[in-house]
């Protein structure tokens, strides 16, 4: 019988050990749960802080993009205008080339008083002390009109002799 009693005591000791282990295990479990809660709270706060700064960055980025969008629109309009100008320049006649070609065919002894040019008409008024340079001018312009080189027609507006200046004045009109 005495062995049975010892066994009972052992069971009580063992039961006490189990209870002690259970208390330690419960304490560790509660500690880990509290620690897990604290870590979760810290992570939540870090995410919120990063989310707040990320929202600021997004807002700043959107603001800068809207400013760039305004610049993009302005550049698009400017590009369109430049293209329109280029189209106009391509369609426009090169009046400087026309002027230089006609002036190259003008005799040296002839002085040009007036030279008007637009998209359709050229009016030339010139003076000379002799009729020969005036005749040369009319002949060269007439040849250009026959060849349809720059001008398509030629009209003699006037041919006048000025007795005071002792010079002839001619005025011709031609269509481009």
Rosetta silent file (secondary structure, phi, psi, omega in degrees, C-alpha in Angstrom):
SEQUENCE: XXXXXXXXXXXXXXXXXXXXXXXXXXXXXXXXXXXXXXXXXXXXXXXXXXXXXXXXXXXXXXXXXXXXXXXXXXXXXXXXXXXXXXXXXXXXXXXXXXXXXXXXXXXXXXXXXXXXXXXXXXXXXXXXXXXXXXXXXXXXXXXXXXXXXXXXXXXXXXXXXXXXXXXXXXXXXXXX
SCORE:     score description
SCORE:     0.000 S_00000001
   1 L     0.000  -29.042 -179.032    0.000    0.000    0.000 S_00000001
   2 H   -67.448  -26.517  175.053    2.649    2.357    0.560 S_00000001
   3 H   -69.390  -35.228  178.217    3.546    2.263   -3.068 S_00000001
   4 H   -65.213  -35.359 -179.857    0.084    3.270   -4.021 S_00000001
   5 H   -67.640  -42.316  178.793    0.329    6.282   -1.848 S_00000001
   6 H   -61.321  -35.036  179.897    3.576    7.286   -3.419 S_00000001
   7 H   -67.841  -37.931  178.519    1.974    7.036   -6.761 S_00000001
   8 H   -64.033  -39.707  178.795   -0.765    9.351   -5.745 S_00000001
   9 H   -65.510  -38.188  178.094    1.726   11.864   -4.602 S_00000001
  10 H   -62.970  -40.112  178.751    3.502   11.591   -7.839 S_00000001
  11 H   -63.926  -37.858  177.914    0.302   12.256   -9.658 S_00000001
  12 H   -66.956  -41.417  177.486   -0.221   15.361   -7.592 S_00000001
  13 H   -64.001  -42.229  179.776    3.304   16.500   -8.292 S_00000001
  14 H   -66.049  -39.491  177.958    2.798   15.712  -11.913 S_00000001
  15 H   -64.349  -40.705  177.424   -0.494   17.527  -11.896 S_00000001
  16 H   -64.845  -40.327  177.764    1.174   20.525  -10.292 S_00000001
  17 H   -63.113  -42.731  178.805    3.904   20.442  -12.915 S_00000001
  18 H   -62.901  -43.450  179.053    1.311   20.286  -15.667 S_00000001
  19 H   -63.500  -39.867  179.227   -0.570   23.188  -14.197 S_00000001
  20 H   -65.190  -44.089  177.754    2.667   25.124  -13.880 S_00000001
  21 H   -62.877  -41.462  179.327    3.563   24.341  -17.479 S_00000001
  22 H   -62.868  -39.703  177.584    0.046   25.275  -18.540 S_00000001
  23 H   -64.973  -43.419  179.031    0.333   28.618  -16.739 S_00000001
  24 H   -63.565  -44.413  179.059    3.704   29.284  -18.386 S_00000001
  25 H   -61.915  -43.622  177.598    2.285   28.269  -21.758 S_00000001
  26 H   -63.150  -40.861  178.686   -0.764   30.498  -21.226 S_00000001
  27 H   -62.982  -45.567  179.069    1.498   33.360  -20.155 S_00000001
  28 H   -64.018  -41.630  179.875    3.687   32.926  -23.255 S_00000001
  29 H   -63.015  -44.924  178.492    0.597   32.678  -25.492 S_00000001
  30 H   -64.137  -40.986  178.631   -0.901   35.850  -24.019 S_00000001
  31 H   -60.664  -46.062  179.004    2.475   37.580  -24.334 S_00000001
  32 H   -65.050  -36.525  177.208    2.745   36.590  -28.015 S_00000001
  33 H   -64.768  -43.458  178.116   -0.833   37.722  -28.665 S_00000001
  34 H   -64.350  -43.805  178.989   -0.129   41.097  -27.083 S_00000001
  35 H   -62.031  -42.706  177.587    3.131   41.355  -29.021 S_00000001
  36 H   -61.481  -40.460  177.501    1.318   40.419  -32.248 S_00000001
  37 H   -63.867  -42.548  179.084   -1.288   43.110  -31.539 S_00000001
  38 H   -65.041  -44.256  178.631    1.417   45.730  -30.910 S_00000001
  39 H   -62.479  -42.144  178.221    3.280   44.752  -34.112 S_00000001
  40 H   -61.733  -42.052  178.907    0.003   44.874  -36.079 S_00000001
  41 H   -63.528  -43.443  178.936   -0.744   48.324  -34.666 S_00000001
  42 H   -62.910  -45.453  178.198    2.756   49.566  -35.571 S_00000001
  43 H   -61.530  -41.583  178.265    2.450   48.165  -39.111 S_00000001
  44 H   -59.999  -45.467  179.971   -0.988   49.757  -39.505 S_00000001
  45 H   -65.302  -39.991  177.651    0.357   53.143  -38.405 S_00000001
  46 H   -63.565  -41.391  178.638    3.364   52.849  -40.741 S_00000001
  47 H   -64.404  -40.487  179.384    1.103   51.991  -43.657 S_00000001
  48 H   -64.691  -41.628  179.076   -1.148   54.946  -42.854 S_00000001
  49 H   -64.927  -44.523  178.443    1.819   57.328  -42.675 S_00000001
  50 H   -65.641  -37.668  178.261    3.198   56.004  -45.968 S_00000001
  51 H   -64.170  -39.145  178.772   -0.254   56.158  -47.516 S_00000001
  52 H   -64.625  -45.656  179.407   -0.580   59.796  -46.434 S_00000001
  53 H   -69.534  -33.640  177.028    2.798   60.724  -47.957 S_00000001
  54 H   -65.311  -38.603  177.067    1.947   58.639  -51.027 S_00000001
  55 H   -64.239  -40.673  176.973   -1.314   60.572  -51.377 S_00000001
  56 H   -62.232  -44.009  179.652    0.633   63.823  -51.160 S_00000001
  57 H   -62.980  -41.075  178.278    3.021   62.577  -53.835 S_00000001
  58 H   -62.926  -44.526  179.067    0.108   61.535  -56.045 S_00000001
  59 H   -61.786  -42.909  179.140   -1.546   64.932  -55.638 S_00000001
  60 H   -64.139  -42.658  178.894    1.735   66.680  -56.414 S_00000001
  61 H   -63.667  -42.407  177.901    2.274   64.456  -59.433 S_00000001
  62 H   -64.340  -38.187  178.409   -1.259   65.124  -60.701 S_00000001
  63 H   -64.796  -44.479  179.305   -0.765   68.872  -60.245 S_00000001
  64 H   -66.066  -36.848  178.461    2.504   68.774  -62.192 S_00000001
  65 H   -65.541  -37.450  178.818    0.891   66.646  -64.891 S_00000001
  66 H   -67.249  -36.493  176.016   -1.936   69.165  -65.277 S_00000001
  67 H   -64.924  -41.918  178.329    0.634   71.942  -65.655 S_00000001
  68 H   -67.490  -32.167  177.265    2.435   69.876  -68.274 S_00000001
  69 H   -63.591  -41.079  177.150   -0.896   69.198  -69.969 S_00000001
  70 H   -61.955  -43.072  178.157   -1.431   72.959  -70.310 S_00000001
  71 H   -64.367  -38.486  179.705    2.037   73.284  -71.837 S_00000001
  72 H   -62.580  -42.148  178.764    1.291   70.358  -74.136 S_00000001
  73 H   -63.310  -43.943  179.361   -1.896   72.060  -75.351 S_00000001
  74 H   -62.341  -42.232  178.524    0.003   75.302  -75.952 S_00000001
  75 H   -65.603  -36.433  177.506    2.712   73.437  -77.870 S_00000001
  76 H   -63.947  -45.757  178.725    0.054   71.659  -79.927 S_00000001
  77 H   -62.652  -43.057  179.368   -1.620   74.961  -80.825 S_00000001
  78 H   -62.543  -42.662  177.696    1.759   76.486  -81.625 S_00000001
  79 H   -61.723  -41.327  177.202    2.648   73.513  -83.833 S_00000001
  80 H   -61.365  -43.069  179.850   -0.664   73.853  -85.657 S_00000001
  81 H   -64.765  -40.785  178.798   -0.028   77.534  -86.255 S_00000001
  82 H   -63.540  -41.690  177.039    3.458   76.830  -87.553 S_00000001
  83 H   -61.899  -40.857  178.275    2.035   74.201  -89.922 S_00000001
  84 H   -63.691  -41.136  177.771   -0.565   76.728  -91.093 S_00000001
  85 H   -63.682  -41.387 -179.974    2.114   79.337  -91.679 S_00000001
  86 H   -63.395  -39.761  176.814    4.163   76.809  -93.619 S_00000001
  87 H   -61.984  -43.121  179.264    1.154   76.005  -95.824 S_00000001
  88 H   -62.895  -44.314  179.767    0.628   79.708  -96.504 S_00000001
  89 H   -64.757  -35.444  178.728    4.299   80.170  -97.340 S_00000001
  90 H   -69.006  -35.896 -179.325    4.218   77.163  -99.670 S_00000001
  91 H   -78.430  -26.124 -175.169    1.150   78.496 -101.518 S_00000001
  92 L   -73.191  142.690  177.312    2.456   82.045 -101.705 S_00000001
  93 L   -74.519  147.223  178.529    4.367   83.144 -104.770 S_00000001
  94 L   -84.030   92.605 -176.045    7.991   84.086 -104.305 S_00000001
  95 H   -68.653  -28.135  179.602    7.720   87.782 -105.140 S_00000001
  96 H   -67.460  -36.709  177.700   11.413   88.409 -104.555 S_00000001
  97 H   -66.961  -42.675  178.661   12.307   85.932 -107.312 S_00000001
  98 H   -61.966  -45.995 -179.379    9.790   87.563 -109.669 S_00000001
  99 H   -61.318  -47.062 -177.647   11.131   91.025 -108.836 S_00000001
 100 H   -66.227  -35.131  178.313   14.764   90.051 -109.327 S_00000001
 101 H   -66.182  -44.221 -179.616   13.991   88.332 -112.659 S_00000001
 102 H   -68.131  -42.486  179.478   12.156   91.376 -114.018 S_00000001
 103 H   -66.698  -27.825  177.231   14.783   93.811 -112.756 S_00000001
 104 H   -68.751  -28.172  179.865   17.501   91.677 -114.366 S_00000001
 105 L   -90.101    3.254  179.411   15.803   92.179 -117.744 S_00000001
 106 L   -84.020  130.946  178.873   15.615   95.953 -117.238 S_00000001
 107 L   -63.319  153.543 -175.600   18.108   97.938 -119.385 S_00000001
 108 L   -68.808  -33.153 -176.626   20.833   99.839 -117.542 S_00000001
 109 L   -82.143    8.612 -178.560   19.933  103.250 -119.032 S_00000001
 110 L  -109.199  128.306  177.429   16.390  102.970 -117.688 S_00000001
 111 E  -104.985  130.386 -178.193   15.572  104.259 -114.208 S_00000001
 112 E   -87.856  122.377  177.986   12.630  102.674 -112.420 S_00000001
 113 E   -90.133  -38.704 -176.032   10.453  105.219 -110.627 S_00000001
 114 E  -143.629  136.231  178.417    7.765  102.881 -109.371 S_00000001
 115 E  -139.818  104.817 -179.664    7.559   99.113 -109.034 S_00000001
 116 E  -111.786  134.210  179.417    4.355   97.686 -107.554 S_00000001
 117 E  -142.079  138.739  171.096    3.792   93.974 -107.212 S_00000001
 118 L  -138.784 -161.163 -174.967    1.125   91.849 -105.564 S_00000001
 119 L   -69.032  -20.344 -174.102   -0.175   88.320 -106.075 S_00000001
 120 L  -124.287  -26.215 -169.737   -1.741   89.065 -109.478 S_00000001
 121 E  -132.559  144.943  171.490   -0.423   92.311 -110.981 S_00000001
 122 E  -122.705  130.934  175.202    2.880   94.088 -111.585 S_00000001
 123 E  -121.857  125.014 -179.274    2.952   97.802 -112.423 S_00000001
 124 E  -122.418  129.530  173.385    6.243   99.320 -113.541 S_00000001
 125 E  -120.182  126.694 -175.306    6.838  103.014 -114.174 S_00000001
 126 E  -137.008  157.729  178.756   10.236  103.923 -115.642 S_00000001
 127 E  -123.202  149.543  174.127   12.092  106.951 -117.076 S_00000001
 128 E  -159.591  151.937  177.977   14.709  107.272 -119.770 S_00000001
 129 L   -81.890  -10.668 -178.979   16.159  110.021 -121.899 S_00000001
 130 L  -129.882  157.190  177.746   15.871  107.761 -124.945 S_00000001
 131 H   -81.101  -17.899 -177.802   13.172  105.501 -126.350 S_00000001
 132 H   -61.787  -48.128  177.968   15.639  102.640 -126.952 S_00000001
 133 H   -63.691  -33.300  177.630   15.825  101.448 -123.304 S_00000001
 134 H   -66.548  -41.277  176.857   12.040  101.746 -123.076 S_00000001
 135 H   -62.825  -41.331  178.109   11.718   99.644 -126.234 S_00000001
 136 H   -62.207  -42.422  178.840   14.130   97.053 -124.802 S_00000001
 137 H   -61.520  -47.558 -178.803   12.063   96.859 -121.589 S_00000001
 138 H   -63.507  -40.861  179.009    8.815   96.435 -123.515 S_00000001
 139 H   -64.256  -44.686 -178.424   10.395   93.798 -125.792 S_00000001
 140 H   -67.134  -39.278  177.548   11.831   91.761 -122.906 S_00000001
 141 H   -68.848  -35.688  177.893    8.538   91.917 -120.964 S_00000001
 142 H   -65.645  -41.818  176.420    6.627   91.031 -124.145 S_00000001
 143 H   -60.963  -41.748  178.868    8.883   87.985 -124.697 S_00000001
 144 H   -62.951  -38.269 -179.841    8.250   86.907 -121.099 S_00000001
 145 H   -68.727  -39.781  179.023    4.488   87.242 -121.655 S_00000001
 146 H   -65.991  -37.992 -179.738    4.606   85.183 -124.887 S_00000001
 147 L   -83.013   -4.326 -175.319    6.624   82.428 -123.164 S_00000001
 148 L    56.525   35.810  177.702    4.365   82.659 -120.079 S_00000001
 149 L   -92.162  105.616 -179.547    7.549   83.096 -118.076 S_00000001
 150 L    71.223  -54.535 -178.264    6.465   84.778 -114.803 S_00000001
 151 L  -106.842  149.288 -178.103    3.956   87.120 -116.500 S_00000001
 152 L  -105.471  -22.457  178.771    0.978   86.058 -118.598 S_00000001
 153 E  -150.386  160.263 -178.834    0.005   89.361 -120.238 S_00000001
 154 E  -137.270  132.335  179.072    1.420   92.832 -120.789 S_00000001
 155 E  -128.954  130.870  175.752   -0.454   96.130 -121.129 S_00000001
 156 E   -87.184  111.712 -178.905    1.100   99.499 -121.967 S_00000001
 157 E   -78.309  -46.424 -179.096   -0.636  101.982 -119.674 S_00000001
 158 E  -159.366  153.615  172.610    1.092  105.133 -120.843 S_00000001
 159 E  -139.746  112.766 -171.441    4.062  106.518 -122.743 S_00000001
 160 E  -127.897  142.562  173.364    4.684  110.212 -122.061 S_00000001
 161 E  -105.214  125.830  178.854    7.419  112.684 -123.048 S_00000001
 162 E   -99.772  110.807 -176.518    8.275  115.268 -120.366 S_00000001
 163 L   -69.547  -32.575 -178.328    9.649  118.387 -122.110 S_00000001
 164 L   -67.259  -46.479 -178.773   10.903  119.966 -118.888 S_00000001
 165 L   -86.834  -12.010 -176.973   13.010  116.941 -117.898 S_00000001
 166 L    56.372   50.914 -179.400   13.654  115.972 -121.506 S_00000001
 167 E  -145.855  159.401  177.715   12.813  112.328 -120.727 S_00000001
 168 E  -100.327  143.616  176.885   10.305  109.667 -121.602 S_00000001
 169 E  -124.346  130.224 -179.947    8.130  108.003 -119.006 S_00000001
 170 E  -122.665  144.828  176.002    6.535  104.596 -119.574 S_00000001
 171 E  -132.258  123.086  179.957    4.041  102.719 -117.437 S_00000001
 172 E  -124.683  151.108  179.254    3.303   99.030 -118.045 S_00000001
 173 E  -128.873  136.171  178.593    1.014   96.599 -116.308 S_00000001
 174 E  -138.139  149.839  178.034    1.311   92.826 -116.429 S_00000001
 175 E   -96.848  142.571  177.966   -0.588   89.931 -114.935 S_00000001
 176 L   -83.986    0.000    0.000    1.179   87.141 -113.109 S_00000001
